[in-house]
Amino acid sequence: MNSLKALLIVTLMTASFAAMAEGGGDTVTAKMEAARMTAMTSHQQSESATAAATASNQNASTSDASRSN
């Protein structure tokens, strides 16, 4: 039983080291950074589109109010 536990521990440690070897952590970090930049760009574009739509709606409502008087 003890040798089975030791073998299991060695196997798990080897698998975790192999996953992170040769810059595996750097690859994951780079992917996360790229995904964050994509999300931030998308968010900024949607914010600017919303702001432009709001401004045009406010201008249209101001024009409508002045025409009705």
Secondary structure, DSSP 4 states (H G I P E B T S, - for coil): -HHHHHHHHHHHHHHHHHHHGGGHHHHHHHHHHHHHHHHHHHHHHHHHHHHHHHHHHHHHHHHHHHHH-
